[in-house]
Amino acid sequence: MILTSALIIWKGLIVVTGSESPVVVVLSESMEPGFRRGDILFLHMNKEPVRTGEIIVFNVEGRDIPIVHRVIKVHERHDTTEFDILTKGDNNREDDRMLYANGQLWLQRQHIIGRAVGYLPYAGWLTIAMTEKPVLKYLLIGALGLLVVASKE
């Protein structure tokens, strides 16, 4: 029942926000001091043009984990609604071209998962801990299983 409820809530958030991943955890220090490792970001996706200064979450070919960084350049194509963007982590010296797929110099609309619209500080540390130490994940699943078995209903 808990898993079904979580899945329904997740799918509902996807529909409401228009983002395939409406909630992400910041996994590195690249966006400090604005966002710290362990912060949870809430994402939204709309048809408005991306603007310089916005925080976006994007995925590139060859990487499994989405990246949270700031847009530093936007090149709009006037004949279409398409655009090219360049990103950079606030705490990084260089732009993100080294993070993009081999030979890729810009991101396009299809790479963007969502735009940050809010955040919850440090709330993602449990996710980071379970990823870095899988034993914690198994302990949590075991504890939830015991609660289900031990419940009186």
N, CA and C atoms as a LAMMPS dump frame, in Angstrom:
ITEM: TIMESTEP
0
ITEM: NUMBER OF ATOMS
459
ITEM: BOX BOUNDS ff ff ff
-5.0000000000000000e+02 5.0000000000000000e+02
-5.0000000000000000e+02 5.0000000000000000e+02
-5.0000000000000000e+02 5.0000000000000000e+02
ITEM: ATOMS id mol type element x y z
1 1 1 N 0.822 -1.191 0
2 1 2 C 0 0 0
3 1 3 C 0.873 1.265 0
4 2 1 N 1.957 1.239 0.77
5 2 2 C 2.861 2.387 0.834
6 2 3 C 3.501 2.617 -0.531
7 3 1 N 3.953 1.535 -1.165
8 3 2 C 4.594 1.657 -2.471
9 3 3 C 3.611 2.145 -3.535
10 4 1 N 2.387 1.637 -3.484
11 4 2 C 1.374 2.069 -4.447
12 4 3 C 1.056 3.541 -4.268
13 5 1 N 0.916 3.992 -3.035
14 5 2 C 0.646 5.407 -2.762
15 5 3 C 1.789 6.291 -3.261
16 6 1 N 3.022 5.861 -3.005
17 6 2 C 4.184 6.636 -3.46
18 6 3 C 4.212 6.722 -4.98
19 7 1 N 3.903 5.627 -5.66
20 7 2 C 3.888 5.625 -7.119
21 7 3 C 2.805 6.542 -7.671
22 8 1 N 1.629 6.533 -7.059
23 8 2 C 0.535 7.405 -7.494
24 8 3 C 0.921 8.871 -7.306
25 9 1 N 1.503 9.197 -6.167
26 9 2 C 1.937 10.579 -5.908
27 9 3 C 2.993 10.998 -6.918
28 10 1 N 3.969 10.118 -7.183
29 10 2 C 5.042 10.426 -8.133
30 10 3 C 4.481 10.682 -9.524
31 11 1 N 3.595 9.804 -10
32 11 2 C 3.001 9.971 -11.331
33 11 3 C 2.145 11.239 -11.386
34 12 1 N 1.466 11.551 -10.301
35 12 2 C 0.685 12.79 -10.236
36 12 3 C 1.576 14.019 -10.346
37 13 1 N 2.704 13.995 -9.662
38 13 2 C 3.657 15.107 -9.749
39 13 3 C 4.202 15.267 -11.163
40 14 1 N 4.449 14.155 -11.84
41 14 2 C 4.944 14.211 -13.225
42 14 3 C 3.924 14.927 -14.106
43 15 1 N 2.649 14.598 -13.943
44 15 2 C 1.603 15.221 -14.755
45 15 3 C 1.47 16.712 -14.424
46 16 1 N 1.468 17.05 -13.149
47 16 2 C 1.282 18.447 -12.726
48 16 3 C 2.46 19.331 -13.121
49 17 1 N 3.682 18.839 -12.954
50 17 2 C 4.87 19.67 -13.207
51 17 3 C 5.331 19.643 -14.661
52 18 1 N 4.93 18.631 -15.414
53 18 2 C 5.393 18.512 -16.79
54 18 3 C 6.829 18.052 -16.901
55 19 1 N 7.4 17.596 -15.802
56 19 2 C 8.794 17.142 -15.77
57 19 3 C 8.825 15.64 -15.532
58 20 1 N 9.709 14.938 -16.252
59 20 2 C 9.821 13.497 -16.067
60 20 3 C 10.399 13.133 -14.703
61 21 1 N 11.033 14.091 -14.053
62 21 2 C 11.588 13.891 -12.721
63 21 3 C 11.304 15.157 -11.901
64 22 1 N 10.155 15.243 -11.248
65 22 2 C 9.764 16.484 -10.575
66 22 3 C 10.548 16.83 -9.308
67 23 1 N 11.295 15.868 -8.779
68 23 2 C 12.08 16.088 -7.563
69 23 3 C 13.446 15.452 -7.764
70 24 1 N 14.532 16.214 -7.502
71 24 2 C 15.884 15.661 -7.599
72 24 3 C 16.692 16.084 -6.375
73 25 1 N 17.722 15.315 -6.089
74 25 2 C 18.626 15.615 -4.979
75 25 3 C 19.934 16.137 -5.559
76 26 1 N 20.451 17.21 -5.002
77 26 2 C 21.755 17.745 -5.41
78 26 3 C 22.823 16.809 -4.855
79 27 1 N 23.645 16.252 -5.748
80 27 2 C 24.609 15.229 -5.343
81 27 3 C 26.039 15.725 -5.203
82 28 1 N 26.337 16.938 -5.653
83 28 2 C 27.717 17.418 -5.576
84 28 3 C 27.753 18.849 -5.037
85 29 1 N 28.956 19.353 -4.875
86 29 2 C 29.148 20.71 -4.359
87 29 3 C 29.238 21.744 -5.477
88 30 1 N 28.958 21.373 -6.71
89 30 2 C 29.174 22.266 -7.852
90 30 3 C 28.263 23.488 -7.864
91 31 1 N 27.171 23.491 -7.11
92 31 2 C 26.255 24.633 -7.108
93 31 3 C 26.335 25.455 -5.821
94 32 1 N 27.313 25.166 -4.979
95 32 2 C 27.451 25.954 -3.752
96 32 3 C 27.882 27.371 -4.087
97 33 1 N 27.483 28.366 -3.362
98 33 2 C 26.728 28.324 -2.121
99 33 3 C 25.201 28.328 -2.311
100 34 1 N 24.711 28.438 -3.537
101 34 2 C 23.263 28.493 -3.773
102 34 3 C 22.534 27.246 -3.329
103 35 1 N 23.005 26.101 -3.786
104 35 2 C 22.444 24.811 -3.383
105 35 3 C 23.568 23.957 -2.865
106 36 1 N 23.312 23.271 -1.787
107 36 2 C 24.328 22.423 -1.17
108 36 3 C 24.017 20.954 -1.427
109 37 1 N 25.033 20.135 -1.286
110 37 2 C 24.861 18.691 -1.432
111 37 3 C 23.802 18.222 -0.44
112 38 1 N 22.823 17.468 -0.941
113 38 2 C 21.746 16.977 -0.083
114 38 3 C 20.468 17.797 -0.157
115 39 1 N 20.501 18.95 -0.798
116 39 2 C 19.273 19.73 -0.977
117 39 3 C 18.359 19.02 -1.975
118 40 1 N 17.07 19.103 -1.748
119 40 2 C 16.1 18.567 -2.699
120 40 3 C 15.573 19.728 -3.527
121 41 1 N 15.588 19.565 -4.856
122 41 2 C 15.059 20.581 -5.764
123 41 3 C 13.726 20.122 -6.323
124 42 1 N 12.787 21.057 -6.412
125 42 2 C 11.495 20.796 -7.032
126 42 3 C 11.542 21.403 -8.432
127 43 1 N 11.17 20.599 -9.419
128 43 2 C 11.296 21.013 -10.809
129 43 3 C 9.94 21.217 -11.473
130 44 1 N 9.945 22.064 -12.487
131 44 2 C 8.772 22.308 -13.317
132 44 3 C 9.268 22.473 -14.739
133 45 1 N 8.488 22.062 -15.687
134 45 2 C 8.861 22.222 -17.092
135 45 3 C 7.717 22.915 -17.809
136 46 1 N 8.034 23.985 -18.529
137 46 2 C 7.013 24.676 -19.313
138 46 3 C 7.571 25.051 -20.67
139 47 1 N 6.76 25.663 -21.492
140 47 2 C 7.168 25.989 -22.863
141 47 3 C 7.886 27.332 -22.97
142 48 1 N 7.99 28.072 -21.887
143 48 2 C 8.668 29.37 -21.919
144 48 3 C 10.136 29.186 -22.295
145 49 1 N 10.714 30.17 -22.965
146 49 2 C 12.141 30.069 -23.318
147 49 3 C 13.023 30.039 -22.064
148 50 1 N 14.088 29.287 -22.149
149 50 2 C 15.054 29.231 -21.057
150 50 3 C 15.848 30.536 -21.084
151 51 1 N 16.101 31.099 -19.913
152 51 2 C 16.815 32.37 -19.812
153 51 3 C 18.122 32.2 -19.047
154 52 1 N 19.07 33.059 -19.36
155 52 2 C 20.341 33.084 -18.653
156 52 3 C 20.08 33.322 -17.165
157 53 1 N 20.758 32.575 -16.326
158 53 2 C 20.613 32.711 -14.889
159 53 3 C 19.706 31.663 -14.263
160 54 1 N 18.886 30.996 -15.056
161 54 2 C 18 29.965 -14.516
162 54 3 C 18.79 28.73 -14.109
163 55 1 N 18.291 28.04 -13.094
164 55 2 C 18.863 26.762 -12.683
165 55 3 C 18.051 25.677 -13.377
166 56 1 N 18.743 24.82 -14.129
167 56 2 C 18.067 23.726 -14.81
168 56 3 C 18.679 22.396 -14.401
169 57 1 N 17.924 21.344 -14.629
170 57 2 C 18.421 19.987 -14.453
171 57 3 C 18.39 19.358 -15.834
172 58 1 N 19.514 18.774 -16.235
173 58 2 C 19.598 18.213 -17.573
174 58 3 C 20.276 16.861 -17.566
175 59 1 N 20.014 16.112 -18.609
176 59 2 C 20.623 14.81 -18.817
177 59 3 C 21.347 14.838 -20.143
178 60 1 N 22.502 14.243 -20.209
179 60 2 C 23.225 14.134 -21.464
180 60 3 C 23.502 12.664 -21.758
181 61 1 N 23.67 12.374 -23.026
182 61 2 C 23.928 11.007 -23.455
183 61 3 C 25.19 10.472 -22.79
184 62 1 N 25.095 9.254 -22.301
185 62 2 C 26.247 8.625 -21.675
186 62 3 C 26.335 8.831 -20.171
187 63 1 N 25.425 9.609 -19.603
188 63 2 C 25.418 9.83 -18.149
189 63 3 C 24.064 9.394 -17.585
190 64 1 N 24.101 8.63 -16.497
191 64 2 C 22.864 8.143 -15.894
192 64 3 C 22.244 9.153 -14.934
193 65 1 N 23.074 9.992 -14.343
194 65 2 C 22.61 10.9 -13.293
195 65 3 C 22.42 12.305 -13.854
196 66 1 N 21.245 12.907 -13.625
197 66 2 C 21.015 14.283 -14.096
198 66 3 C 21.947 15.271 -13.403
199 67 1 N 22.198 16.386 -14.064
200 67 2 C 23.103 17.419 -13.561
201 67 3 C 22.311 18.685 -13.28
202 68 1 N 22.585 19.323 -12.14
203 68 2 C 21.935 20.576 -11.743
204 68 3 C 22.945 21.707 -11.921
205 69 1 N 22.709 22.617 -12.875
206 69 2 C 23.611 23.748 -13.087
207 69 3 C 22.851 24.962 -13.602
208 70 1 N 23.537 26.094 -13.64
209 70 2 C 22.954 27.374 -14.059
210 70 3 C 23.212 27.617 -15.553
211 71 1 N 22.211 28.196 -16.221
212 71 2 C 22.352 28.567 -17.632
213 71 3 C 23.191 29.848 -17.694
214 72 1 N 24.283 29.798 -18.484
215 72 2 C 25.129 31 -18.597
216 72 3 C 25.042 31.651 -19.98
217 73 1 N 24.592 30.899 -20.996
218 73 2 C 24.42 31.468 -22.341
219 73 3 C 23.229 30.804 -23.01
220 74 1 N 22.462 31.616 -23.745
221 74 2 C 21.338 31.102 -24.522
222 74 3 C 21.435 31.663 -25.934
223 75 1 N 21.356 30.791 -26.916
224 75 2 C 21.316 31.2 -28.321
225 75 3 C 19.971 30.751 -28.881
226 76 1 N 19.066 31.714 -29.077
227 76 2 C 17.754 31.389 -29.635
228 76 3 C 17.815 31.434 -31.152
229 77 1 N 17.157 30.496 -31.763
230 77 2 C 17.058 30.486 -33.221
231 77 3 C 15.76 31.198 -33.593
232 78 1 N 15.866 32.283 -34.322
233 78 2 C 14.708 33.129 -34.598
234 78 3 C 13.704 32.5 -35.549
235 79 1 N 14.13 31.561 -36.38
236 79 2 C 13.205 30.946 -37.318
237 79 3 C 12.407 29.802 -36.7
238 80 1 N 12.785 29.338 -35.513
239 80 2 C 12.075 28.252 -34.829
240 80 3 C 11.994 28.572 -33.345
241 81 1 N 11.414 27.642 -32.59
242 81 2 C 11.351 27.798 -31.131
243 81 3 C 12.52 27.084 -30.456
244 82 1 N 13.448 26.613 -31.237
245 82 2 C 14.595 25.887 -30.701
246 82 3 C 15.656 26.854 -30.162
247 83 1 N 16.513 26.325 -29.297
248 83 2 C 17.576 27.135 -28.709
249 83 3 C 18.752 26.246 -28.344
250 84 1 N 19.896 26.854 -28.182
251 84 2 C 21.104 26.191 -27.689
252 84 3 C 21.472 26.879 -26.382
253 85 1 N 21.834 26.096 -25.373
254 85 2 C 22.232 26.704 -24.1
255 85 3 C 23.549 26.11 -23.618
256 86 1 N 24.223 26.895 -22.81
257 86 2 C 25.476 26.487 -22.176
258 86 3 C 25.279 26.656 -20.673
259 87 1 N 25.746 25.686 -19.903
260 87 2 C 25.558 25.709 -18.457
261 87 3 C 26.895 25.697 -17.734
262 88 1 N 26.817 25.987 -16.429
263 88 2 C 28.012 25.982 -15.582
264 88 3 C 27.56 25.86 -14.132
265 89 1 N 28.292 25.085 -13.348
266 89 2 C 28.047 25.033 -11.911
267 89 3 C 28.576 26.298 -11.26
268 90 1 N 27.828 26.869 -10.318
269 90 2 C 28.251 28.114 -9.667
270 90 3 C 29.621 27.998 -9.012
271 91 1 N 29.966 26.811 -8.547
272 91 2 C 31.219 26.592 -7.836
273 91 3 C 32.331 26.068 -8.76
274 92 1 N 32.053 25.985 -10.063
275 92 2 C 33.04 25.485 -11.025
276 92 3 C 33.724 26.651 -11.738
277 93 1 N 34.966 26.448 -12.147
278 93 2 C 35.714 27.49 -12.87
279 93 3 C 35.321 27.551 -14.341
280 94 1 N 35.055 26.412 -14.956
281 94 2 C 34.801 26.32 -16.396
282 94 3 C 33.337 25.972 -16.667
283 95 1 N 32.916 26.207 -17.914
284 95 2 C 31.563 25.813 -18.31
285 95 3 C 31.477 24.283 -18.39
286 96 1 N 30.287 23.787 -18.73
287 96 2 C 30.023 22.343 -18.656
288 96 3 C 30.334 21.553 -19.925
289 97 1 N 30.976 22.146 -20.884
290 97 2 C 31.212 21.419 -22.143
291 97 3 C 31.948 20.102 -21.915
292 98 1 N 32.774 20.027 -20.883
293 98 2 C 33.478 18.775 -20.608
294 98 3 C 32.53 17.707 -20.047
295 99 1 N 31.357 18.115 -19.541
296 99 2 C 30.376 17.163 -19.023
297 99 3 C 29.42 16.659 -20.098
298 100 1 N 29.288 17.408 -21.186
299 100 2 C 28.374 17.031 -22.254
300 100 3 C 28.904 15.802 -22.986
301 101 1 N 28.064 15.213 -23.818
302 101 2 C 28.463 14.044 -24.607
303 101 3 C 29.647 14.404 -25.505
304 102 1 N 30.386 13.421 -25.93
305 102 2 C 31.558 13.624 -26.762
306 102 3 C 31.198 14.407 -28.029
307 103 1 N 31.851 15.538 -28.232
308 103 2 C 31.598 16.368 -29.401
309 103 3 C 30.436 17.341 -29.26
310 104 1 N 29.713 17.282 -28.155
311 104 2 C 28.563 18.166 -27.938
312 104 3 C 29.038 19.476 -27.316
313 105 1 N 28.617 20.601 -27.902
314 105 2 C 29.018 21.906 -27.393
315 105 3 C 27.877 22.651 -26.705
316 106 1 N 26.628 22.287 -26.984
317 106 2 C 25.449 22.978 -26.451
318 106 3 C 24.396 21.968 -26.035
319 107 1 N 23.503 22.41 -25.15
320 107 2 C 22.324 21.617 -24.793
321 107 3 C 21.129 22.143 -25.575
322 108 1 N 20.2 21.259 -25.886
323 108 2 C 18.949 21.654 -26.522
324 108 3 C 17.779 21.276 -25.608
325 109 1 N 16.583 21.621 -26.03
326 109 2 C 15.369 21.391 -25.237
327 109 3 C 15.248 19.941 -24.772
328 110 1 N 15.587 18.979 -25.631
329 110 2 C 15.393 17.574 -25.276
330 110 3 C 16.303 17.113 -24.138
331 111 1 N 17.345 17.864 -23.837
332 111 2 C 18.244 17.503 -22.736
333 111 3 C 17.726 17.969 -21.374
334 112 1 N 16.827 18.94 -21.376
335 112 2 C 16.372 19.546 -20.123
336 112 3 C 15.269 18.712 -19.49
337 113 1 N 15.469 18.363 -18.237
338 113 2 C 14.485 17.607 -17.465
339 113 3 C 13.517 18.562 -16.774
340 114 1 N 14.026 19.683 -16.29
341 114 2 C 13.171 20.638 -15.601
342 114 3 C 13.939 21.856 -15.135
343 115 1 N 13.174 22.829 -14.66
344 115 2 C 13.734 24.059 -14.106
345 115 3 C 13.453 24.085 -12.615
346 116 1 N 14.45 24.483 -11.85
347 116 2 C 14.272 24.54 -10.398
348 116 3 C 13.301 25.659 -10.033
349 117 1 N 12.272 25.306 -9.257
350 117 2 C 11.293 26.308 -8.81
351 117 3 C 11.249 26.417 -7.288
352 118 1 N 11.951 25.535 -6.605
353 118 2 C 11.999 25.579 -5.151
354 118 3 C 12.947 24.516 -4.64
355 119 1 N 13.27 24.613 -3.363
356 119 2 C 14.156 23.602 -2.797
357 119 3 C 13.913 23.422 -1.317
358 120 1 N 14.339 22.281 -0.811
359 120 2 C 14.239 21.937 0.601
360 120 3 C 15.654 21.599 1.065
361 121 1 N 16.252 22.457 1.916
362 121 2 C 17.653 22.252 2.301
363 121 3 C 17.889 20.94 3.044
364 122 1 N 18.935 20.234 2.657
365 122 2 C 19.455 19.038 3.326
366 122 3 C 18.499 17.859 3.417
367 123 1 N 17.322 17.93 2.845
368 123 2 C 16.326 16.868 2.981
369 123 3 C 16.671 15.621 2.17
370 124 1 N 17.653 15.7 1.304
371 124 2 C 18.016 14.562 0.468
372 124 3 C 19.17 13.729 0.989
373 125 1 N 19.616 14.001 2.199
374 125 2 C 20.766 13.274 2.722
375 125 3 C 20.491 11.788 2.901
376 126 1 N 19.259 11.413 3.194
377 126 2 C 18.93 9.99 3.331
378 126 3 C 19.153 9.278 1.996
379 127 1 N 18.747 9.908 0.908
380 127 2 C 18.955 9.336 -0.421
381 127 3 C 20.45 9.177 -0.706
382 128 1 N 21.231 10.198 -0.405
383 128 2 C 22.676 10.122 -0.636
384 128 3 C 23.295 9.015 0.215
385 129 1 N 22.907 8.934 1.473
386 129 2 C 23.455 7.912 2.371
387 129 3 C 23.113 6.508 1.874
388 130 1 N 21.88 6.306 1.419
389 130 2 C 21.49 4.98 0.93
390 130 3 C 22.204 4.622 -0.373
391 131 1 N 22.531 5.62 -1.179
392 131 2 C 23.249 5.366 -2.433
393 131 3 C 24.713 5.027 -2.156
394 132 1 N 25.315 5.766 -1.246
395 132 2 C 26.734 5.557 -0.948
396 132 3 C 26.983 4.351 -0.051
397 133 1 N 25.999 4.008 0.788
398 133 2 C 26.124 2.853 1.684
399 133 3 C 24.872 1.992 1.53
400 134 1 N 24.882 1.055 0.579
401 134 2 C 23.704 0.241 0.294
402 134 3 C 23.169 -0.535 1.495
403 135 1 N 24.016 -0.805 2.487
404 135 2 C 23.559 -1.506 3.684
405 135 3 C 22.425 -0.739 4.358
406 136 1 N 22.497 0.591 4.336
407 136 2 C 21.431 1.406 4.929
408 136 3 C 20.104 1.199 4.208
409 137 1 N 20.166 1.048 2.896
410 137 2 C 18.961 0.81 2.11
411 137 3 C 18.306 -0.499 2.544
412 138 1 N 19.107 -1.537 2.685
413 138 2 C 18.568 -2.84 3.07
414 138 3 C 18.031 -2.82 4.496
415 139 1 N 18.688 -2.089 5.383
416 139 2 C 18.184 -1.956 6.752
417 139 3 C 16.833 -1.241 6.78
418 140 1 N 16.702 -0.183 5.989
419 140 2 C 15.445 0.561 5.935
420 140 3 C 14.325 -0.299 5.363
421 141 1 N 14.608 -1.032 4.292
422 141 2 C 13.598 -1.92 3.698
423 141 3 C 13.212 -3.012 4.697
424 142 1 N 14.198 -3.562 5.392
425 142 2 C 13.922 -4.579 6.41
426 142 3 C 13.068 -4.032 7.54
427 143 1 N 13.374 -2.811 7.994
428 143 2 C 12.583 -2.194 9.079
429 143 3 C 11.147 -1.952 8.629
430 144 1 N 10.962 -1.49 7.399
431 144 2 C 9.604 -1.289 6.88
432 144 3 C 8.867 -2.623 6.772
433 145 1 N 9.575 -3.661 6.344
434 145 2 C 8.969 -4.999 6.266
435 145 3 C 8.547 -5.491 7.633
436 146 1 N 9.374 -5.276 8.643
437 146 2 C 9.006 -5.674 10.012
438 146 3 C 7.787 -4.905 10.511
439 147 1 N 7.715 -3.629 10.201
440 147 2 C 6.544 -2.828 10.6
441 147 3 C 5.268 -3.37 9.969
442 148 1 N 5.337 -3.766 8.717
443 148 2 C 4.166 -4.308 8.028
444 148 3 C 3.753 -5.632 8.66
445 149 1 N 4.715 -6.512 8.926
446 149 2 C 4.414 -7.815 9.5
447 149 3 C 3.913 -7.675 10.937
448 150 1 N 4.484 -6.749 11.691
449 150 2 C 4.141 -6.598 13.105
450 150 3 C 2.876 -5.778 13.333
451 151 1 N 2.344 -5.15 12.296
452 151 2 C 1.133 -4.348 12.51
453 151 3 C -0.043 -5.238 12.837
454 152 1 N -0.988 -4.738 13.614
455 152 2 C -2.107 -5.549 14.108
456 152 3 C -3.274 -5.623 13.139
457 153 1 N -3.237 -4.892 12.061
458 153 2 C -4.368 -4.928 11.134
459 153 3 C -4.262 -6.022 10.14
